[in-house]
Amino acid sequence: MYPILLLIHSYWRWIVLLTAVLALLVSISGLDGRRPFAPWGRKAGLIYVTALDMQLLLGLALYGFSPLVRTAWGDIAAAMKVQELRFFAVEHLVAMVLAVALAHVGSVRAKKADDDAVKYRRMLVWYGLSLVVILGGMPWWRPLFRPLLG
């Protein structure tokens, strides 16, 4: 189960990153205030937040099956001294939960704004912050594309 979850989680990150870029491009396109928010503004944000939620669910399932995480929680004090164990047991999880929270806050704040330009600006700020946290919390030393077989 672990290898399958790891593979799906690894490839789904690209969908998350693409949807984040899409949402940010849509938000930038509406900053001048001449473009109405609906329907693309709302859809772009919804697609990004949904992709991010799916990635979080995959990640939480992976967290439960991960031998690295299991090892880390076996002796958490010792694990905090090992960069890879600390990263996957604590840092990656905290960063990604924060990124999801930022995206959700942005979605709600954009929806509640009265002015279309403000909606786009809030999307840009909150989704941008979310993306920065995601990029900072990714394990860049791991393979960017895992082999599908083997």
MODA-V519337 format. One line per field, one symbol per residue. phi: phi as a letter, one per 30 degrees, with the letter a starting at -180 (. if undefined). psi: psi as a letter, one per 40 degrees, with the letter a starting at -180 (. if undefined). burial: + if it has 16 or more other C-alpha atoms within 10 Angstrom, else -. Layout:
# MODA-V519337
phi->???
psi->???
burial->???
This chain:
# MODA-V519337
phi->.eddddddddddeddedddddedddddddcddiccdddcdedddddddddddddddddddddedcdddddddddbdddddccedddeddbddddddddddddddddddddddddcdddedddeedddddeddddddcdddddddbdddci
psi->dddddddddddddddddddddddddddddedeeehididdddddddddddddddddddddddddehddddddedgddddeehdddddddddddddddddddddddddddddeidhdddddddddddddddddddddeigeeihdhihdi.
burial->----++-+++-++-+++-++++++-++--++-----+---++-+++++++++++++-++-+++-++-++--++--+--++---++++++++++-+++++++++++++--++----++++++++++++++++-++--++------------
